[in-house]
Amino acid sequence: MRGLAVGLWLAVLPVAGGAADTGAGAATYARICAYCHDTGIGPVLQGRALPPEYIIGVVRNGRAAMPAFRPAEIDDATLTDIAGTIARAPAKQESAP
């Protein structure tokens, strides 16, 4: 499974390049992070009030099955925007069956 996750994130790179304008964090999250974190593969991030510094640390260093993303893959400005987006995001509402 780890090989699949690493292969999937490689398919969407690179994202470097100063994309820290309004909405860049949400757009980058949707393009790179949501595949795992919004589908039950990785832990749910939204609605947990995780500190941006923690998110940045995990993204840069990796943790368990989460690969590390280098600045060449997600630049610092975009990562800061992603971390803020996740930190402020409300919990997703469960849809009724």
C-alpha positions in Angstrom: 0.0 0.0 0.0 2.9 2.4 0.8 4.2 2.0 -2.7 0.8 2.9 -4.2 0.6 6.0 -2.0 4.1 7.1 -2.9 3.4 6.5 -6.6 0.1 8.5 -6.4 1.7 11.6 -4.9 4.6 11.4 -7.4 2.0 11.6 -10.2 0.8 15.1 -9.1 4.2 16.8 -8.6 5.7 19.3 -8.9 3.8 22.1 -7.2 6.7 24.4 -6.4 6.4 28.0 -7.5 5.0 30.6 -5.1 1.3 29.6 -5.3 0.4 31.4 -2.0 -2.3 33.6 -3.4 -5.9 33.4 -2.1 -7.2 29.9 -2.4 -3.9 28.2 -3.3 -3.9 26.2 -0.1 -7.3 24.8 -0.7 -6.6 24.1 -4.4 -3.3 22.4 -3.6 -4.9 20.4 -0.7 -7.6 19.2 -3.2 -5.0 18.2 -5.8 -2.4 16.5 -3.5 -3.7 15.8 0.0 -7.4 15.0 -0.4 -6.8 11.7 -2.3 -5.6 10.1 1.0 -6.9 12.4 3.7 -10.5 12.7 2.5 -11.0 9.1 1.4 -10.1 7.1 4.5 -6.6 6.1 3.4 -4.9 8.6 5.7 -6.2 10.3 8.8 -8.9 13.0 8.6 -7.2 16.4 9.0 -10.1 18.8 8.7 -11.9 19.9 11.8 -9.1 18.8 14.2 -7.7 22.3 14.8 -4.2 20.9 14.2 -1.5 23.7 14.6 -0.1 24.8 11.3 3.5 24.2 12.6 2.6 20.5 13.3 1.2 20.1 9.8 4.3 21.7 8.2 6.5 19.4 10.3 4.7 16.3 9.2 4.6 17.3 5.5 8.4 18.1 5.5 9.5 15.1 7.5 6.8 12.5 6.9 5.2 10.3 9.5 4.2 6.6 9.3 2.9 6.1 5.7 2.9 9.8 5.0 5.8 10.6 2.7 7.9 13.7 3.2 7.5 16.4 0.7 10.6 18.5 -0.2 10.5 22.3 -0.9 11.1 21.4 -4.6 7.7 19.5 -4.5 5.7 21.9 -2.4 7.3 25.3 -1.8 7.3 26.9 1.6 4.7 29.6 0.8 2.2 27.0 -0.6 2.8 24.6 2.4 2.1 27.5 4.8 -1.1 28.2 2.9 -2.1 24.5 3.0 -1.3 24.3 6.7 -3.5 27.3 7.4 -6.3 26.0 5.3 -6.3 22.6 7.2 -6.0 24.3 10.6 -9.0 26.5 9.9 -11.1 23.9 8.2 -14.3 22.8 9.9 -15.1 19.1 10.2 -16.8 17.7 7.1 -20.4 16.8 7.6 -21.3 13.1 7.1 -23.9 12.7 4.4 -27.0 10.7 5.2 -27.3 7.2 3.5 
